[in-house]
Amino acid sequence: MRGTSNARCFCKMSTDLQPLSLAVKRLQYKHHRSLDSKLIDIGTTLAQWDALRAIGRHPESSSHKLAGLTFQTDQSFGALAGRMVERGLIRRVAGEGRAIRHHLTPAGEAMLSAGHVVVNAVIAESFAPLSKAERRQLEALLNRLLDHQSDA
């Protein structure tokens, strides 16, 4: 019987946490929709801008590393990078072995910069109801959860 009550307790706690988890996901979804609709006005998408940001922060990185940084599969990042090469936003050069290294072009740097303005405005509006202290606290709590999670 004791195991049953523990199972109920765990189930109840898990159920109570689901609205919190859903709220985090809903905010992420809201950000993505808003960013996509605003970034299209400057000629890019959230996926492209995120790739530009990752390449800008990690020049010379392989497709595999950039795929991980942008939450994509290797194949989807490769297809995205190919489209970005065609648009003149990045260039890809052969690296060691089969690795392909990525660099921003001047057009890619300009798109990344323009995207920062859009992203900063969207994020600022989203978090406007929170005070600076509340935003710092939220960031600390989310980072604590992320540090606690395994990389499964």
Salt bridges, closest charged atoms under 4 A:
ASP16 OD1 - LYS12 NZ 3.27
ASP50 OD1 - ARG53 NH2 2.60
GLU60 OE2 - HIS103 NE2 2.80
ASP74 OD2 - HIS64 ND1 2.92
